[in-house]
Amino acid sequence: MTPLLVYLFLAAQDGSEQSRFFDERVAPILRKNCLACHNHELADGDVSFEDRETLVKVRAKRGAAVVPGEPEKSALVHAIRRDGDVQMPPGNKLAAADVETLIDWIRRGAPWGAQPK
């Protein structure tokens, strides 16, 4: 299935289910590992994890942190896999399950729920 078809399929799912996935699975990872540096105030690397719009915004140097429906095109995926110049989070790697959750979230179209704060 192409990324566009996957995105359209998942977008058609109940929005509350997608919001719940974000709130219960994704937001805790972002709060624990990303928001201390990647917020509106600090915007480390010109990325804030406080809202979806900032994550999907195309930045001059690295493109979008998150390309909804396309994990392989998302700078975030390369950073958390540590397969490029940028390796996040600093220090310890994310648990493999957390990496897979974030990849799944992007594959689903990066649905948003409540603010991750």
N, C-alpha and C positions, 0 to 999 in steps of 0.2 A: 504494500500500500504506500502511495507517495505521501510525503509529509503534508501536502495540502489536503489530501483526502483524510488523513488522520486528524488534522486540525479541524476540518469541517465536521467530521464525525463527533469529535470531543466537544466542539463548540455547541453542537446540537443537544448534548446531554444536559440534564438539569443543572442550571447554574448554581443552585445551592449545594449540589454534590461537589462541584468543582471548587466552590468557595470553601467548603468544609475540608477538602483535600489540602488546599493552601493553608488554611488556619491550623489544622491539626498536624500536618506533616512537614510543610515547607517553612512556614513562619518560625517555628521553633529553631530550625537550623539557621535561618538568617539572623534571628535574635542572638543566638549563642555565638555564631562565628563571623558575622559580617557587619552588623549594625554599629559596632563600637567605632569603626573607622569609616564605613561607607554609609554616611547619613547626610542629610541636607546641610548640616552645619560644617562638617569636615569634607565631605565628598571626595575622599581619598581616591585618586585615580580617575577623577571626574565621574564617579559612580556612586549613586545613593540607592540603598535597598529599601528606602522608606515608601516608595510608590512605584507602580508598574511603569508609568510613563517615562520615568528617568532610566529605568533598566532597558527599555526597548529603544531609547533614543540612540541614534547613530552618532558616534563620536569620531572625530577626525582621525585619531591615531589607531584605534582598535575596532572600529565599528560598534555595533550594539553589544552590550553585555549579554542580553538575552534576545534571541531571534525566535519569537513564538512559533512552535511547531518544528523547529530545526535546531536541535541541540548541537550538531556538528558545526554550525555556523555561529554559535554563541560563544563569545569570549569567556563567559563565566565557566562553561564546560571545560575549555582548555586550561583555564586557571586552576580549577579544582582537581582536574586530572594531573596537573603539573606537567603537561607535555609541551609547554612553550616558555617564553621568557618570563611571563607573569605566573607566579605560583601562589595560590591562595588556599586556605588562610596561611599567614606567616606562621612558622613554627610547625606544629603537628599537622599532619594531613587530616582531612575529613575522613570519617569512617566510610568504608565502601558503601554501606547502606545509605548514608546521607548523600553521597555522590549520585547513586542510582535514583534516589528520591528527587533530587534536583533535575537530573536528566529527564525523568518521567514527567515532572512538572512542566519543563520546557516543551517536551514532546506533546503534552496535552494542550499547548497553546499559552502556557504561563498564565493560567487563570489567577485572579486576585481575590482575596477575601478581605478581612479586616486588616488594618495596618499591622505590620509585624512588630511594632513597638510593644 
